[in-house]
Amino acid sequence: MRVERVPAPTLPYDSERQVIFIPDHLTPQRTVIAVRAVLDELVVEQPEFGAVCFCGAPVDPAEGLIPRQRTTDEVNRIGA
């Protein structure tokens, strides 16, 4: 599963691509809350604190599991 940051997500989850979409302006703490909420809606049991993926791995933006938004000129021109 992947997490993508987008300006205004229309869907929280794309099952075909297995991607969770979150707003690109969220702080790391709110990012975990948003990802946790989507996973909870997908009936992925969550611990009391933090969030875990389908596979049971912890979701932690500091560990790079949730990518930072890329905003370089090249990415803006050709996409990530």
SULLINLIN-V783486 format. One record per backbone hydrogen bond with DSSP energy under -1.0 kcal/mol. NH is the residue of the N-H (numbers start at 0). CO is the residue of the C=O. If there is no record, write none. Layout:
<<NH CO> <NH CO>>
This chain:
<<1 17> <3 19> <5 21> <13 18> <17 13> <18 13> <19 1> <20 11> <21 3> <23 5> <25 22> <30 26> <31 27> <32 28> <33 29> <34 30> <35 31> <36 32> <37 33> <38 34> <39 35> <40 36> <41 37> <42 39> <43 38> <52 56> <55 52> <58 50> <62 59> <63 60> <64 59> <75 71> <76 72> <77 73> <78 74>>
